[in-house]
Amino acid sequence: MNLSLKYFDNTLQNFLTIYLLIVAIGVLVGLTYLGITSNASQKGIVEQYNGSKATGEIDIPDRFPKGIEEMLVTTHSHILGLSTLLLSLGLIIYFSEINERLKKFLMFEPLISLIVTFGSIWLIRYVHWSFVYLTILSAILMYSSIFIVIGISIYELKFSSD
């Protein structure tokens, strides 16, 4: 038995393909939510965690600063949920026939970016707003890697042959 995606049993190939498509949809929905809640901007991301400023004495800010409880819940749920997702994607790409260096990068990079992304939101909230650039960069790397893994995996499952 060859442990390569293209040699997996047809039933397992179909199952993994459907799973990967569902993951892609779920990640896209999450990114859409992030885009809406942050106005897809650096300023919106900072306001998401630091709150917005009131413009006058009687104005109420649109967003309030996230408290430590909210920060902990956000970090906890995203790290646990995404690490489980990244584990499954890493296991799937492990069985691909891509270059070993690329394979290792796609397995480890999203895990590192996960910690950097959610660590940097704490830095935005409690150190300085400029850590938003680290958040954006690490999130781009993480989500790009996710979609690359999905694309390579589906290609090998459905379109690759000897």
C-alpha positions in Angstrom: 0.0 0.0 0.0 1.4 3.3 -1.1 0.7 6.1 1.4 0.2 8.9 -1.1 -3.0 10.9 -1.5 -3.4 9.9 -5.1 -3.2 6.2 -4.2 -5.8 6.4 -1.3 -8.9 4.3 -1.8 -11.6 6.2 -3.8 -13.9 6.4 -0.8 -11.2 8.0 1.3 -10.3 10.4 -1.5 -13.9 11.5 -1.9 -14.2 11.9 1.9 -11.1 14.0 2.2 -12.0 16.1 -0.8 -15.4 16.9 0.7 -13.8 17.6 4.1 -11.3 20.0 2.5 -14.0 21.8 0.6 -16.0 22.2 3.8 -12.9 23.5 5.6 -12.4 26.0 2.8 -16.0 27.2 3.1 -15.6 27.5 6.9 -12.4 29.5 6.7 -13.9 31.8 4.1 -16.9 32.4 6.3 -14.5 33.2 9.2 -12.5 35.6 7.1 -15.7 37.3 5.8 -16.8 37.8 9.5 -13.3 39.2 10.3 -13.5 41.5 7.3 -17.0 42.8 8.3 -16.1 43.3 12.0 -12.8 45.0 11.4 -13.9 46.9 8.2 -11.0 45.0 6.6 -8.6 47.7 7.8 -5.7 48.2 10.2 -7.7 50.8 12.1 -10.7 48.4 12.4 -8.5 45.6 13.8 -7.0 47.9 16.4 -10.5 49.1 17.3 -11.7 45.5 17.6 -9.4 45.1 20.6 -8.7 48.6 21.9 -12.1 50.0 21.4 -13.0 53.2 19.5 -12.6 56.7 20.7 -15.6 58.9 21.6 -15.6 62.1 19.5 -17.2 64.3 22.1 -18.1 64.5 25.8 -21.5 62.9 25.5 -20.6 60.5 22.7 -20.5 56.7 23.4 -17.7 54.9 21.5 -18.8 52.4 18.9 -16.6 49.7 20.4 -15.4 49.2 23.9 -11.9 47.9 24.7 -11.9 44.1 25.1 -11.5 43.0 28.7 -9.1 40.3 29.7 -12.0 37.7 29.9 -13.0 38.4 26.3 -9.3 38.3 25.2 -8.9 34.9 27.0 -12.1 33.5 25.4 -11.1 34.6 21.9 -7.6 33.3 22.2 -8.6 30.0 23.8 -11.3 29.2 21.3 -9.3 30.2 18.2 -6.1 28.4 19.3 -7.8 25.2 20.2 -10.1 25.2 17.2 -7.6 26.2 14.6 -4.8 24.0 16.0 -7.1 21.0 15.5 -7.9 22.1 12.0 -4.2 22.7 11.3 -3.4 19.2 12.6 -5.8 17.6 10.2 -4.5 19.7 7.3 -0.9 18.9 8.3 -1.7 15.2 8.3 -3.3 15.4 4.9 -0.5 17.3 3.3 2.0 14.9 4.8 0.7 12.3 2.4 1.2 14.5 -0.6 4.0 14.1 -3.1 5.2 17.7 -3.0 8.8 18.8 -2.3 9.8 17.8 1.3 10.9 21.4 2.2 7.5 22.8 1.0 5.7 20.0 2.8 7.4 20.8 6.1 6.8 24.5 5.6 3.1 24.0 5.0 2.9 21.7 8.0 4.7 23.9 10.5 4.2 27.5 9.3 0.4 27.8 10.0 1.0 26.5 13.6 3.7 29.2 14.2 1.5 31.9 12.6 -1.4 30.8 14.8 0.5 31.6 17.9 2.0 34.8 16.5 -1.4 36.0 15.3 -3.2 35.5 18.5 -0.2 36.5 20.6 0.0 39.8 18.7 -3.6 40.7 19.4 -2.6 40.7 23.1 0.3 43.0 22.1 -2.2 45.3 20.3 -4.4 45.4 23.3 -1.9 45.8 26.1 1.4 47.1 24.5 1.0 49.2 21.4 -1.4 49.4 18.4 1.4 49.0 15.9 1.5 45.3 16.5 -1.4 45.1 14.2 1.1 44.8 11.3 2.4 41.6 12.9 -1.1 40.3 13.3 -1.9 41.1 9.6 1.3 39.5 8.3 1.0 36.3 10.4 -2.7 35.9 9.6 -1.9 36.3 5.8 0.8 33.6 6.1 -1.5 31.3 8.1 -4.6 31.6 5.9 -2.5 31.5 2.7 -0.9 28.3 3.8 -4.3 26.8 4.7 -5.6 27.5 1.2 -2.4 26.3 -0.5 -2.7 23.0 1.5 -6.3 22.6 0.5 -5.5 23.3 -3.2 -2.5 21.0 -3.4 -4.4 18.2 -1.5 -7.5 18.4 -3.7 -5.4 18.4 -6.8 -3.5 15.3 -5.7 -6.7 13.6 -4.5 -8.8 14.2 -7.7 -6.5 15.2 -10.6 -3.1 13.6 -10.0 -2.3 10.2 -11.5 0.7 8.2 -12.7 
